[in-house]
Amino acid sequence: MSNYAYVAVDPRGSERRGTLDVADQSEALRRIKEMGLFPTKVLAARHSKRDTGWMPSKPARRGLNVELPLPQFRSRVKASHLAVFTRQLATLVEAGMPLLRSLRVLHEQAESRTLKHVIGELASSVESGDSFTEAVAAHPKVFNRLYVNMVRAGEIGGALEVTLQRLAEFMEKAQRIKGKVKAAMFYPGAVITVAVGIMVLLLLYVVPRFKLVFQGLGGDRPLPAFSRFVFGLSEVFLRHAGYGLVVLGVLAVAVALGLRTQFGRWGFDRCKLSLPAIGPLFRKVAISRFARTLGTLISNGVPILQALTIVKETAGNVVVGSLVGRVHENVKQGEPMAPTLKESRVFPPMVAGMVDVGEQTGALPEMLMKVADNYDDEVDRATVALTSLLEPIMIVFLAVVVGSIVIAMFLPIIQLMQGEPGGEQGPNF
């Protein structure tokens, strides 16, 4: 008989810890399930450490034992690379290749050095006897709670290959939606950047030279009002350009620090959902992410309370996360999800209605996936419509900005050619 330490979650979502004296890990899992608990980690007592989350201990090394902190970028893996890795691992495991051998194969062919390092550590952990769940949980900066809990549910249910396939599909669709939103935002951002650059260039270098020329040719005659305004604006830029850069830098730092606070992040996310043109797009993306994440977790066997906690942490929007937190509290008290979603101003009535039908018929995961697919299609249409709408608006904006400065430069020339109003006509060129 061996002593096993476990961490589990009860039906109310509370964490339970304890030890069992059983023959093996399978018997420990069976005993935990008989107690009505959902096991999240089961380790032999000799592998556990106190107050460290039950992570397995590493073998001691002889000689000088010095741990050098790795740079932060070593733990960063692009989401696109992680999605490809998950898809390839799912394909290999589904084809019958052992998990350790699959990891070794993917380690050899990985192009990203950071991902190659992570896969190598995963393979070493599995080879030393750790479960795949424990291996991925040791890299929280690479594998989020959604990934870890999906893998855990797949291992416990004996369907890791199915879980990896669902994870790959989830990550690929999330990347596809994110790419479309970025593409829709790239064009107006690029046009505004070009317009600002051209305006600064004209005001700092071109307009001052025209001003000197007109002052020498015009004599005592006043320049047109619009030209004087542009010349004055250029002079302000020249005198206070350094102060302006400092102010912009301070504002950028203030905004960055403000977004790290809960209040600042909440206000920013609320503003994104309320913007007139792109607000509906962000709202549809948030709804799609909520529905797909929750549907994927529930269909994979993750308990509803634990799934809602994960969705709250991975919502990507503080406003939506706060709403999911209220849903979690209501479900914990035995209430359905649909009324809370219906009362909110984030989710439309159709989503609440489909969730209500799913809860009543026991087909909540299927309904959530249908909601996600529907809103993915709406995001596609919204990005195309938004790009088509913003393209002429940005062209007109660029033309007005540059054209106004050019017109201000030509007005004095026209005045010189025509002469003073009511006076003698200027020479004909």
C-alpha positions in Angstrom: 0.0 0.0 0.0 1.2 3.5 -0.8 0.3 6.9 0.5 -1.2 9.3 -2.1 -1.8 13.0 -1.7 -4.7 14.5 -3.7 -6.2 17.9 -4.6 -9.9 17.7 -5.7 -12.9 20.0 -6.3 -16.3 19.3 -4.7 -19.6 19.9 -6.6 -19.8 23.4 -5.1 -16.4 24.3 -6.6 -14.5 24.3 -3.3 -11.0 22.8 -3.2 -10.4 19.7 -1.0 -7.0 18.2 -0.1 -6.2 15.0 1.7 -4.2 11.7 1.6 -5.3 8.1 0.8 -3.6 4.8 1.6 -4.2 2.7 -1.5 -2.4 0.3 -3.8 -1.9 2.6 -6.8 -2.9 5.8 -8.5 -5.8 4.3 -10.3 -7.3 3.1 -7.0 -6.8 6.6 -5.6 -8.7 8.1 -8.5 -11.5 5.6 -8.0 -11.8 6.4 -4.3 -11.8 10.1 -4.8 -14.6 9.8 -7.4 -16.6 7.6 -5.0 -16.4 10.5 -2.5 -18.2 12.7 -5.0 -15.1 14.8 -5.8 -13.4 15.8 -9.0 -9.7 15.0 -8.8 -7.3 17.7 -10.1 -4.0 16.3 -8.9 -3.0 12.9 -7.4 0.6 12.3 -6.5 2.5 9.8 -4.4 3.3 11.4 -1.0 7.0 11.0 -1.6 6.7 13.3 -4.6 4.8 16.1 -2.8 6.0 19.2 -1.2 4.3 21.3 1.5 2.7 24.5 0.4 3.9 24.3 -3.2 0.8 23.1 -5.0 1.7 19.4 -4.8 4.3 19.8 -7.6 6.8 16.8 -7.9 10.2 17.3 -6.5 13.3 17.4 -8.7 16.2 15.0 -8.0 19.0 16.6 -6.1 22.2 17.3 -8.1 25.7 16.7 -6.7 28.2 19.5 -6.6 27.5 23.2 -6.8 23.8 23.8 -7.0 23.1 27.2 -8.5 19.8 28.1 -10.1 20.0 31.0 -12.6 16.7 32.7 -13.3 15.8 32.4 -16.9 14.8 35.5 -18.9 11.1 36.2 -19.2 11.1 35.8 -22.9 12.1 32.1 -22.6 8.6 31.3 -21.4 6.8 33.2 -24.2 5.4 31.1 -27.0 3.3 32.6 -29.8 -0.4 31.5 -29.8 -0.1 30.4 -33.4 2.9 28.2 -32.7 1.1 26.7 -29.7 -2.0 26.0 -31.9 0.2 24.2 -34.5 1.9 22.1 -31.7 -1.5 21.1 -30.2 -2.8 20.1 -33.6 0.3 18.0 -34.5 0.3 16.4 -31.0 -3.4 15.5 -31.4 -2.7 13.9 -34.8 0.2 11.8 -33.5 -1.6 10.6 -30.4 -4.8 9.8 -32.4 -2.7 7.8 -34.8 -1.6 5.6 -31.9 1.9 7.0 -31.2 2.8 7.0 -27.5 2.7 10.5 -25.9 6.4 10.5 -25.0 7.5 9.5 -28.5 5.1 12.1 -30.0 6.7 14.8 -27.9 10.2 13.7 -28.9 9.2 13.9 -32.6 7.7 17.4 -32.2 10.8 18.5 -30.2 13.0 17.5 -33.1 11.0 19.4 -35.8 10.0 22.5 -33.8 11.2 25.7 -35.5 10.7 28.1 -32.6 13.6 27.9 -30.2 11.3 28.8 -27.2 8.7 26.2 -28.1 11.5 23.6 -28.7 12.7 24.3 -25.2 9.2 23.9 -23.7 8.5 20.7 -25.6 11.8 19.2 -24.4 10.9 20.0 -20.8 7.4 18.4 -21.3 9.1 15.2 -22.7 11.5 15.1 -19.8 8.7 15.5 -17.2 6.6 12.7 -18.9 9.7 10.5 -19.1 10.3 11.0 -15.4 6.9 9.7 -14.5 4.8 12.8 -14.4 1.4 13.0 -16.1 1.0 15.2 -19.1 -1.3 17.5 -17.0 1.5 18.0 -14.4 4.0 18.6 -17.3 1.9 21.4 -18.9 0.9 22.9 -15.5 4.6 23.5 -14.8 4.6 26.1 -17.6 1.8 28.5 -16.6 3.1 31.3 -18.9 2.7 29.0 -21.9 -0.3 26.9 -21.1 -3.2 28.8 -19.5 -5.7 27.3 -17.1 -8.0 26.4 -20.0 -5.4 24.3 -21.6 -4.3 22.6 -18.3 -7.9 21.8 -17.2 -8.8 20.5 -20.7 -5.8 18.2 -20.7 -6.6 17.0 -17.1 -10.1 16.2 -18.0 -8.9 14.3 -21.1 -6.4 12.3 -19.1 -8.9 11.4 -16.4 -11.5 10.4 -19.0 -9.0 8.4 -21.1 -9.7 10.5 -24.2 -6.6 12.7 -24.4 -6.5 12.6 -28.2 -10.1 13.9 -28.4 -9.3 16.7 -25.9 -6.2 17.7 -27.9 -8.3 17.8 -31.1 -10.9 20.1 -29.4 -8.1 22.3 -28.0 -6.5 22.6 -31.4 -9.9 23.5 -33.0 -10.6 26.1 -30.3 -7.2 27.7 -30.6 -7.3 27.8 -34.4 -10.7 29.5 -34.4 -9.6 31.9 -31.8 -6.5 32.8 -33.8 -8.6 33.2 -37.0 -11.0 35.6 -35.3 -8.2 37.5 -33.7 -6.5 37.8 -37.1 -9.6 39.2 -38.7 -10.1 41.8 -36.1 -6.5 42.9 -36.4 -6.8 43.1 -40.1 -9.9 45.3 -39.8 -8.1 47.6 -37.4 -4.8 47.7 -39.3 -6.0 49.8 -42.2 -7.4 52.8 -40.3 -4.4 52.7 -38.0 -2.0 52.8 -40.9 -3.9 55.6 -42.6 -4.0 57.7 -39.4 -0.3 57.1 -38.8 0.6 58.2 -42.3 -1.7 61.3 -42.0 -0.1 62.3 -38.7 3.4 61.8 -40.2 2.7 63.9 -43.3 1.1 66.6 -41.2 4.1 66.8 -38.8 6.5 66.8 -41.8 4.6 69.7 -43.5 4.2 71.8 -40.4 7.9 71.4 -39.2 9.8 71.7 -42.5 7.6 72.8 -45.5 5.3 75.4 -44.0 8.1 77.5 -42.3 9.9 77.9 -45.7 6.7 79.0 -47.4 6.2 81.5 -44.6 9.6 83.1 -45.2 8.9 83.4 -48.9 5.5 85.0 -48.5 6.8 87.5 -45.9 9.3 88.7 -48.5 6.9 89.0 -51.4 3.7 90.2 -49.7 5.1 93.4 -48.2 2.5 94.9 -45.8 -0.4 93.1 -47.2 -2.0 90.7 -44.7 -2.0 87.0 -45.5 -5.3 85.1 -45.8 -6.8 84.1 -42.4 -6.6 80.4 -43.1 -2.9 80.7 -44.1 -2.1 82.7 -41.0 -3.8 80.0 -38.9 -1.6 77.2 -40.5 1.5 79.4 -40.1 0.7 79.9 -36.5 0.1 76.2 -36.0 3.5 75.5 -37.5 5.2 78.0 -35.3 3.6 76.4 -32.2 4.9 73.0 -33.4 8.4 74.4 -33.8 8.5 76.1 -30.4 6.9 73.3 -28.4 7.7 70.1 -30.2 10.0 68.9 -27.4 7.4 69.6 -24.8 4.7 67.9 -26.9 6.8 64.8 -27.1 7.3 64.8 -23.3 3.6 65.3 -22.7 2.7 62.4 -25.2 5.3 60.2 -23.4 3.8 61.0 -20.0 0.3 60.3 -21.3 1.4 57.0 -22.8 3.0 55.9 -19.5 -0.1 57.1 -17.6 -2.4 55.1 -19.8 -0.2 52.0 -19.6 -0.2 52.2 -15.8 -3.9 52.9 -15.7 -4.7 49.8 -17.8 -2.9 47.7 -15.2 -5.4 48.7 -12.5 -8.7 47.0 -12.2 -10.7 50.3 -12.6 -8.7 51.4 -15.6 -9.0 48.1 -17.4 -12.7 48.0 -16.7 -13.2 51.4 -18.1 -11.1 50.6 -21.2 -13.0 47.4 -21.9 -16.3 49.1 -21.3 -15.3 51.8 -23.8 -14.3 49.2 -26.4 -17.8 47.6 -26.2 -19.5 51.0 -26.4 -17.7 52.5 -29.4 -20.1 53.5 -32.2 -18.4 51.7 -35.2 -16.2 49.0 -33.8 -17.9 48.4 -30.5 -20.4 45.8 -31.9 -17.4 44.0 -33.4 -15.6 43.7 -30.0 -18.9 42.6 -28.4 -19.4 39.8 -31.0 -15.8 38.6 -30.5 -16.3 38.6 -26.7 -19.6 36.6 -27.0 -18.0 34.1 -29.4 -15.1 33.6 -27.1 -17.3 33.1 -24.0 -19.6 30.6 -25.7 -16.8 28.6 -27.4 -14.6 28.4 -24.2 -17.5 27.4 -22.0 -18.9 24.9 -24.5 -15.5 23.3 -25.1 -14.9 22.9 -21.3 -18.3 21.5 -20.5 -18.3 19.1 -23.5 -14.9 17.8 -22.3 -16.2 16.9 -18.9 -15.1 19.9 -16.8 -17.6 20.7 -14.0 -19.8 23.8 -14.7 -18.5 25.8 -11.7 -14.8 25.1 -12.6 -15.6 25.9 -16.2 -17.1 29.2 -15.4 -14.1 30.1 -13.2 -11.8 29.4 -16.2 -14.0 31.3 -18.6 -13.9 34.3 -16.2 -10.1 34.3 -16.1 -9.7 33.8 -19.9 -12.5 36.1 -21.1 -10.1 38.7 -22.4 -12.5 41.5 -21.3 -13.0 42.6 -17.7 -16.6 43.5 -18.2 -17.4 40.1 -19.6 -15.3 38.5 -16.9 -17.3 40.3 -14.2 -20.6 39.1 -15.7 -19.3 35.5 -15.8 -18.4 35.9 -12.1 -22.0 36.9 -11.3 -23.2 33.9 -13.3 -20.8 31.6 -11.4 -22.2 32.9 -8.0 -25.8 32.3 -9.2 -25.1 28.8 -10.5 -23.3 28.0 -7.2 -26.6 28.8 -5.4 -28.5 26.5 -7.8 -29.9 29.1 -10.2 -29.6 28.8 -14.0 -27.3 30.9 -16.2 -29.8 32.3 -18.6 -31.5 35.0 -16.3 -28.2 36.6 -15.4 -27.2 36.7 -19.1 -30.5 38.2 -20.1 -30.4 40.9 -17.5 -26.9 42.1 -18.6 -26.4 44.6 -21.4 -23.5 42.7 -22.9 -25.3 39.5 -24.2 -28.3 39.9 -26.5 -31.6 38.2 -25.7 -30.9 35.5 -28.4 -27.8 34.2 -26.6 -29.7 34.1 -23.3 -32.6 32.3 -25.0 -30.3 29.6 -26.5 -28.5 29.1 -23.2 -31.9 28.7 -21.5 -33.0 26.1 -24.0 -29.7 24.3 -23.6 -30.0 24.2 -19.8 -33.6 22.9 -20.0 -32.9 20.2 -22.6 -29.5 19.1 -21.3 -27.7 20.2 -24.5 -25.9 23.2 -23.2 -22.5 22.5 -24.8 -24.1 22.0 -28.2 -26.1 25.3 -27.8 -23.0 27.2 -26.8 -21.0 25.9 -29.8 -23.9 27.0 -32.1 -23.8 30.4 -30.5 -20.0 30.6 -31.0 -20.3 29.5 -34.7 -23.1 32.0 -35.3 -21.1 34.9 -33.9 -17.9 33.8 -35.7 -19.9 34.2 -38.9 -21.1 37.6 -37.7 -17.6 38.7 -36.9 -16.6 37.7 -40.5 -19.4 39.9 -42.0 -18.7 42.7 -39.5 -15.0 42.9 -40.4 -15.7 43.0 -44.1 -18.4 45.7 -43.7 -16.2 47.7 -41.3 -13.3 47.6 -43.7 -15.5 48.6 -46.6 -16.9 51.5 -44.6 -13.6 52.8 -43.2 -11.7 52.7 -46.5 -13.4 55.7 -48.1 -13.6 57.5 -44.7 -9.9 57.2 -44.2 -9.1 58.3 -47.8 -11.3 61.4 -47.3 -9.7 62.1 -43.9 -6.2 61.9 -45.4 -7.2 64.1 -48.3 -8.7 66.8 -46.0 -5.6 66.8 -43.7 -3.1 67.1 -46.4 -5.2 69.2 -48.8 -6.0 71.8 -46.1 -2.3 72.5 -45.6 -1.7 72.6 -49.3 -4.5 75.0 -49.9 -3.2 77.2 -47.1 0.1 77.4 -49.0 -1.6 78.3 -52.3 -3.9 81.0 -50.9 -1.2 83.7 -50.6 0.0 82.9 -54.2 -3.5 83.4 -55.5 -3.8 86.6 -53.5 -0.5 87.9 -55.1 -1.8 87.0 -58.6 -5.1 88.7 -58.2 -4.0 91.7 -56.2 -5.9 93.4 -53.3 -9.7 93.3 -53.5 -10.9 96.5 -55.2 -7.4 97.5 -56.1 -5.1 97.0 -59.0 -4.8 93.6 -60.6 -1.6 91.8 -60.2 0.5 90.8 -63.2 -0.6 88.0 -65.4 1.7 85.1 -65.4 
